[in-house]
Amino acid sequence: MSPEYQIIITFAVFLILLTCGMAVPFAIAVPAVFYLLLQGGLPSFNSLGLVSWGSMNSFVLTCVPLFMLMAEILRVSGLSNRIYAGLAKLVARLPGGLLQTNIAGCAVFASVSGSSIATAASIGGVALPQLISRKYDRRLAAGSLAAGGTLGILLPPSFGMIVYGTFTETSVPKLFMAGVVPGLIMTAAFMTYIGIHAVNWPAVAPRESGPRSLHELVAALVDVLPFGILIAGTLGGIYAGLVTTTEGATIGCILAIVLGATFGDLTFGGVIAAMYSTIRFSGNILFIIFTAYIFSYAISFAGVGEKVTAFIVGLQLSRLEFFLALLILYTVLGCLIESLGMIVITVPLIFPVLPSYGIDPLLFGVVLVLFVELGQISPPIGINLFVIQSIWDGKLSEVILGTIPFHLAMFAVLALVILWPDLALWLPHHMSR
């Protein structure tokens, strides 16, 4: 059997296993082992021990459970409720009312959680009951929360960028900074769409009153203050080059505990519960990374990366045509594969091609995460769709229809980043280190 047919069969096995409901790590590992057997038989397994050790022996990966613990502490302490309440007062006067709060709340929570799922679930759980009781448009409410949750993998810290940086040996702090401006542009695009929609169709969002007095304004600012302190303490040191990503995550955990106990209702039992949640979530992510390294080793063992590079270069695509080809690829994969699965399966194949097109690894990291964001709200397996659907009494079809305008906004931001790379590269190129 020719190598081309072998890799096609391997990917087919991967997709079939996913379709049948197999967990993502096993769906990656089974075809990887199968492909190794096809390529080199049992002797090809000799290096699996070294690959297994190398996949987990990474200082950068320690920040994954740390950032997750930080987000979980905020959740169990009730601070995520406070941020929504504070932002609701600060932005309620904007057209769209609490729909604007959804996006602003997701953006702020994303900057401390690193996870799309955690962002959508935390803000959605607080917001949806209020939105439904106040007669907001159901589709727009659900769509804004599902789309707002995707900011969790673009705004730093981002688990997607940590995984990408680990695989490509790209600076994770610089990747974080590369996502800041596109993330803020995405947030502004979402809020602008909601505002325009609410002005043209006032029935979708009742008018909300903002702070009625200086006292209410100060109270709203105090509700948001803990997150400002946490963002400054965690990401400020990383941006200034004073601490590494893992050290910044450690500082964030300590600050989250202090702030949770000071401004929230954090108890010792709450910390234990947060640790249990962190173990479950981090174990899932790290297991995916482990099996992905085995898949990457299988691809490398067979020399597929070099063949794919030669094939794509031989097509003589322009830089823009290359990005359009990626758009088609990731749009299709986003409908079939979970977000981290998309990253770990495709990066070993595509990353070697980037130098041929003069594409900065930092820029590609941001573009890749934008593609993954689209997959998070693309049916049939867009995870954020199911997160929102699981915490309200509506239909999944309503959530899907509500996300369509936000898809278009994401495509627009993606085009801006590709056409003007400095939107992503200016900040990381001005970091201290």
C-alpha positions in Angstrom: 0.0 0.0 0.0 1.4 3.4 -1.0 2.2 6.0 1.8 -0.5 8.3 0.4 -3.2 5.7 0.9 -1.9 4.8 4.4 -2.2 8.4 5.6 -5.6 8.8 4.1 -6.8 5.6 5.8 -5.3 6.8 9.1 -7.2 10.1 9.0 -10.3 8.2 8.0 -10.0 5.9 11.0 -9.5 9.0 13.2 -12.7 10.6 11.9 -14.7 7.4 12.1 -13.7 6.9 15.7 -14.7 10.5 16.6 -18.0 10.0 14.8 -18.7 6.9 16.7 -18.3 8.8 20.0 -14.8 7.7 21.1 -13.1 10.1 23.4 -10.6 12.5 21.6 -7.4 11.2 23.2 -8.2 7.6 22.2 -9.4 8.6 18.8 -5.9 10.2 18.2 -3.9 7.4 19.8 -5.5 4.4 18.0 -4.8 5.6 14.4 -1.3 6.8 15.5 -0.4 3.4 16.7 -2.0 1.8 13.7 0.0 4.1 11.4 3.2 3.3 13.1 2.5 -0.4 12.6 1.9 0.1 8.9 5.2 2.1 8.6 7.7 0.1 10.6 6.0 -2.8 12.4 6.7 -3.5 16.0 10.3 -2.0 15.9 8.7 1.4 15.4 7.4 1.3 18.9 10.9 1.3 20.4 10.9 5.1 20.7 7.5 5.5 22.3 8.9 5.5 25.8 11.2 8.5 25.0 8.3 10.2 23.1 6.0 9.7 26.1 8.6 11.2 28.5 9.3 14.1 26.2 5.7 15.0 25.7 5.1 15.6 29.4 8.5 16.8 30.4 7.6 20.4 29.6 7.9 23.3 32.0 5.4 25.3 29.9 2.7 22.7 30.3 2.6 23.2 34.0 0.8 26.5 33.5 -2.3 24.6 32.1 -3.5 23.3 35.5 -2.4 26.5 37.2 -4.5 28.8 34.9 -7.4 26.3 35.2 -7.1 26.4 39.0 -7.2 30.2 39.0 -10.4 30.2 36.9 -12.0 27.5 39.1 -11.2 29.5 42.3 -13.0 32.5 40.8 -16.0 30.4 40.0 -16.4 28.7 43.4 -15.8 32.0 45.2 -18.7 33.7 43.4 -16.5 36.4 41.8 -17.7 35.5 38.3 -21.2 36.5 39.5 -19.8 39.8 40.8 -18.1 40.7 37.5 -21.3 40.1 35.6 -23.3 42.3 38.0 -20.6 45.0 37.9 -20.3 45.0 34.1 -24.1 45.0 33.8 -24.3 48.3 35.5 -21.3 49.8 33.6 -22.5 48.9 30.0 -26.2 48.5 30.5 -26.9 51.9 28.8 -25.4 50.7 25.6 -27.8 49.6 22.9 -28.4 45.9 23.6 -28.2 46.2 27.4 -27.3 42.9 29.0 -26.3 41.4 25.6 -23.4 43.8 25.7 -22.6 42.6 29.2 -22.4 39.1 27.9 -19.6 40.0 25.5 -17.8 42.3 28.0 -18.1 39.6 30.7 -16.8 36.9 28.5 -13.8 39.1 27.5 -12.9 39.9 31.1 -13.4 36.3 32.3 -11.5 34.9 29.3 -8.5 37.0 30.3 -8.2 34.9 33.5 -9.6 31.5 32.5 -7.8 30.5 29.3 -10.7 28.2 28.4 -13.5 28.7 25.9 -15.7 26.2 27.7 -15.1 27.7 31.2 -15.9 31.2 29.9 -19.1 30.2 28.1 -20.3 28.0 31.1 -19.4 30.6 33.8 -20.9 33.7 32.2 -23.7 31.7 30.5 -24.8 30.2 33.8 -25.1 33.6 35.4 -26.5 35.5 32.4 -29.1 33.2 30.7 -31.7 33.1 33.5 -31.6 36.9 33.7 -31.8 37.4 29.9 -34.8 35.0 29.6 -36.7 36.5 32.5 -36.2 40.0 31.1 -37.6 38.9 27.6 -34.4 39.3 25.6 -34.4 37.8 22.2 -33.5 34.1 22.8 -31.5 33.5 19.7 -29.3 36.6 20.1 -28.9 35.9 23.8 -27.7 32.3 23.3 -25.6 33.3 20.2 -23.8 36.1 22.1 -22.9 33.8 24.9 -21.7 31.0 22.7 -19.6 33.4 20.6 -18.4 35.4 23.5 -17.1 32.2 25.1 -14.7 31.7 22.1 -12.8 34.8 23.4 -11.4 32.4 26.0 -9.0 30.9 23.5 -7.9 34.1 21.9 -7.4 36.5 24.8 -4.5 35.5 27.0 -4.0 33.2 28.8 -5.1 30.7 26.1 -4.8 26.9 26.4 -4.8 26.7 22.6 -1.8 28.9 22.4 0.0 27.0 25.1 -0.5 23.8 23.2 0.6 25.4 19.9 3.7 27.0 21.5 4.6 23.6 23.1 4.4 21.8 19.8 6.3 24.5 17.7 8.7 25.8 20.4 7.3 29.3 19.9 7.4 31.7 22.9 4.1 31.3 24.8 4.3 34.8 26.4 4.7 36.3 22.9 1.8 34.2 21.6 -0.3 35.6 24.5 0.5 39.1 23.6 -0.1 38.4 19.9 -3.7 37.5 20.8 -4.4 40.7 22.7 -5.2 43.2 19.9 -7.1 40.7 17.7 -9.0 39.6 20.8 -10.0 43.2 21.6 -11.0 43.8 18.0 -13.1 40.7 18.1 -14.8 41.9 21.3 -15.5 45.3 19.7 -16.9 43.7 16.6 -19.3 41.5 18.6 -20.4 44.5 20.7 -20.8 46.7 17.6 -23.0 44.1 15.9 -25.2 43.8 19.0 -25.5 47.6 19.3 -26.5 48.0 15.6 -29.0 45.1 15.8 -30.6 46.5 19.0 -30.9 50.0 17.4 -32.6 48.6 14.3 -34.7 46.0 16.1 -35.4 47.4 19.6 -37.6 44.5 20.5 -34.6 42.2 20.8 -33.3 44.0 24.0 -35.3 46.0 26.6 -33.8 49.2 27.7 -31.7 48.9 30.8 -30.8 51.6 33.3 -27.2 52.2 34.2 -25.9 53.4 37.6 -28.4 55.8 39.1 -26.0 57.5 41.5 -22.3 57.9 42.1 -22.6 55.2 44.9 -23.9 52.6 42.4 -21.1 53.5 39.9 -18.5 53.1 42.6 -20.1 49.8 43.7 -20.0 48.5 40.0 -16.4 49.4 39.7 -15.6 47.6 43.0 -17.3 44.5 41.6 -14.9 44.6 38.6 -11.8 45.6 40.6 -10.7 42.0 41.6 -10.5 41.0 37.9 -8.4 44.1 37.1 -6.0 43.3 39.9 -5.8 39.7 38.8 -5.2 40.5 35.1 -2.5 43.1 36.0 -0.8 40.8 38.4 -0.8 37.8 36.1 -0.4 39.1 32.6 1.4 42.4 33.5 4.5 40.5 34.8 4.5 38.2 31.7 4.2 41.2 29.3 7.0 43.1 31.1 9.3 40.1 30.9 9.6 39.9 34.7 8.2 36.4 35.0 7.7 33.3 32.8 4.3 32.0 31.8 4.3 29.4 34.5 5.5 31.9 37.2 2.7 34.3 36.1 0.1 31.5 36.4 1.4 30.7 39.9 1.1 34.4 40.9 -2.4 34.3 39.4 -3.4 31.3 41.6 -2.2 33.1 44.7 -4.0 36.3 43.8 -7.2 34.4 43.0 -7.2 32.8 46.5 -6.5 36.1 48.2 -9.1 38.0 46.1 -11.6 35.1 46.5 -11.3 35.2 50.2 -11.4 39.0 50.4 -14.1 39.9 47.8 -15.9 36.6 47.4 -17.1 33.6 49.5 -14.0 31.4 49.1 -13.7 28.7 51.7 -11.3 25.8 52.3 -13.9 23.4 50.9 -14.2 25.7 47.8 -10.5 25.4 47.2 -10.6 21.6 47.4 -13.6 21.6 45.0 -11.7 23.8 42.6 -8.7 21.5 42.8 -10.9 18.5 41.9 -12.3 20.3 38.9 -8.8 21.3 37.8 -7.5 17.8 38.0 -10.4 16.5 35.8 -10.0 19.3 33.2 -6.2 19.3 33.1 -6.0 15.6 32.9 -8.2 15.7 29.8 -6.0 18.3 28.1 -2.7 16.8 29.0 -3.9 13.3 27.9 -4.8 14.8 24.5 -1.3 16.4 24.3 0.3 13.1 25.2 -1.5 11.1 22.5 -1.0 14.0 20.0 2.8 13.7 20.5 2.5 10.0 19.6 0.5 11.0 16.5 3.2 13.6 15.7 5.9 11.0 16.1 4.1 8.7 13.7 3.8 11.4 11.1 7.5 12.3 11.6 8.6 8.7 11.5 6.9 8.3 8.1 8.3 11.6 6.7 4.8 12.9 6.0 5.7 16.4 7.0 8.3 16.7 4.3 6.0 15.2 1.7 3.1 17.6 2.6 5.5 20.5 2.5 6.8 19.5 -1.0 3.2 19.0 -2.2 2.0 22.4 -1.0 5.0 24.3 -2.3 4.6 22.4 -5.6 1.1 23.9 -6.0 2.8 27.4 -6.1 0.0 29.0 -4.1 0.3 32.6 -3.3 0.3 33.6 0.4 -3.3 34.7 0.2 -4.3 31.5 -1.6 -2.5 29.5 1.1 -4.6 31.2 3.8 -7.8 30.6 1.8 -6.9 26.9 1.5 -6.4 26.8 5.3 -9.7 28.5 5.8 -11.5 25.7 3.8 -9.5 23.0 5.7 -10.2 24.4 9.2 -13.9 25.2 8.4 -14.4 21.6 7.5 -12.4 20.2 10.4 -14.1 22.6 12.8 -17.4 20.9 12.1 -15.9 17.5 12.8 -13.1 17.7 15.4 -12.8 19.2 18.8 -10.6 22.4 19.1 -7.4 20.9 20.7 -7.7 18.0 18.3 -7.6 20.4 15.4 -4.4 21.9 16.7 -2.5 18.8 17.5 -3.5 16.9 14.4 -2.7 19.7 11.8 0.2 21.7 13.3 2.8 19.0 12.7 1.8 18.9 9.0 1.3 22.6 8.3 4.0 24.2 10.5 7.0 23.1 8.3 5.3 24.8 5.3 5.2 28.3 6.9 8.8 29.4 6.1 8.1 28.8 2.4 5.4 31.6 2.6 7.3 33.8 5.0 4.6 33.4 7.6 5.7 34.4 11.2 4.9 31.5 13.7 3.3 34.1 16.0 1.0 35.3 13.3 0.1 31.7 12.4 -0.6 30.9 16.0 -3.2 33.7 16.1 -4.7 32.7 12.8 -4.9 29.1 13.9 -6.7 30.1 17.1 -9.2 32.2 15.1 -9.9 29.1 13.0 -10.4 27.1 16.1 -12.7 29.7 17.5 -14.9 29.3 14.5 -14.9 25.6 15.1 -16.1 26.2 18.7 -19.5 27.5 17.4 -19.8 25.4 14.2 -22.3 22.6 14.1 -22.5 19.7 14.5 -19.9 19.4 17.3 -19.1 23.0 18.2 -18.6 22.6 21.9 -19.8 26.0 22.9 -23.2 25.4 21.3 -23.7 22.4 23.6 -22.4 24.3 26.6 -25.0 27.0 26.2 -27.8 24.6 25.2 -27.2 22.5 28.3 -27.8 25.5 30.7 -31.1 26.8 29.3 -34.5 25.4 28.2 -34.1 26.3 24.5 -33.4 24.3 21.4 -29.9 23.7 19.9 -31.2 25.1 16.6 -31.8 28.5 18.3 -28.2 28.6 19.6 -26.9 27.8 16.2 -29.0 30.4 14.4 -28.0 33.0 17.0 -24.2 32.4 16.3 -24.4 33.0 12.5 -23.8 36.8 12.7 -20.9 36.2 15.0 -19.4 33.8 12.5 -19.4 36.6 10.0 -17.7 39.0 12.5 -15.0 36.3 13.1 -14.3 36.0 9.3 -13.9 39.8 9.1 -11.4 39.8 12.0 -9.6 36.9 10.5 -9.3 38.8 7.2 -7.9 41.9 9.0 -5.2 39.9 10.8 -4.1 38.2 7.6 -4.1 41.5 5.6 -2.4 43.5 8.4 -0.2 41.1 10.4 1.0 43.9 12.6 -2.3 43.8 14.4 -1.0 40.5 16.0 2.8 41.1 15.8 3.2 44.7 17.2 2.8 43.8 20.9 5.0 40.7 21.0 7.7 42.5 19.1 7.8 45.2 21.7 8.0 42.9 24.7 10.9 43.2 27.1 12.0 39.6 26.3 
